[in-house]
């Protein structure tokens, strides 16, 4: 397991002084760092249809981007090239452990682990991201420049899939070595180029914007046949101008829409369902024969540990009379008495069979856990490797 040290800061100090405020270079954030994946393994993932990957080259200032899956890596030349693979935590259990030290940020905010392999001078150019990211240096070295947000910086497209930003003043200008970490808040321009063959690990965070949220909420209303109250105006009086939409009418329409958002129960159900949906495919292994509750305890006898599959998104919310547990885009209604069991499913990526057995006296939680085990979102393993 990787142990994170944020210079001489506590987590509380980091959050107060740097989170979404300014970038930070964390020297030796992971001491004695060992890469969880080899370049050849990363290339193997980039050949898979279900895994999103890109290859970017910048020979003689000619930036080109290619999308996987790749049949060969002739484009990954000895210099000026970068292979990027998205959501590696969904497919590689060892690499997924790199996310765990950053879970002082709430689960719903964590997105995925992207891994890049670059040859000397390889990179993606100066650019902006609209989300927080921790970039961990693995093998090799990489030269990074990071600036503060500057609304006057112009962005431009090198090609259809590569958006860059003009040159910027750097607050951080450093060469990262294995175990060093960069924290970059949203909107901070940054660029990194490999000094030698190197691997970088990027832990990214979700930051949905207003249009994404409204669009998703509208889909939720449609899917659940909600929001059917129509506009009405029983107190209508003859208008002076039939072409005018009055402020009173606008107020009525706005109230009609905001009343849906004010329904706290529906809103929380939608948000948990939406935010727990994974963006990428996962390497799940459903049971050949789904379990029923009667067979669950016998099945649990076969192992000592329960693990959450890589990339599974598991969060919960508390309502006055129930708990909403959302796992991979499906929300379950559980009694408040199941809180300890729900926290096992959401707050850790592994727990012992004995721990979950103690919580399965709640019938609703037992039914939910049986379904999750059958789907492969949680699975059993012997030993204590991930404790």
Secondary structure, 3 states (H helix, E strand, C coil): CCCCCECCECHHHHHHHCCCCCCEEECCCCCCCCCCCCHHHHHHHCCCCCCCEEEEEEECCEEEEEECCCCCCCCCCCECEEEEECCHHHCCHHHHHHHHCCCCCCHHHEEEEEEEEECECCCCCCECCCCCEEEEECCCCEEEEECCCCCCCCEEEEECCEEEECCCCCCEEEEECCCCEEEECCCCCEEEEECCCEEEEEEEECCCCHHHHHHHHHHHHHHCCCCCCCCCCCCCCCCCCCCCCCHHHHHHHHHHHHHHHCCHHHHHHHHHHHHCCCCCCCCCCCCCCCCCHHHHHHHHCCCCEEEECCCCCEEEEECCCCEEEEECCEEEEECHHHHHHHHHHHHCCEEEHHHHHCCCCCHHHHHHHHHHHHHCCEEEECCCCCC
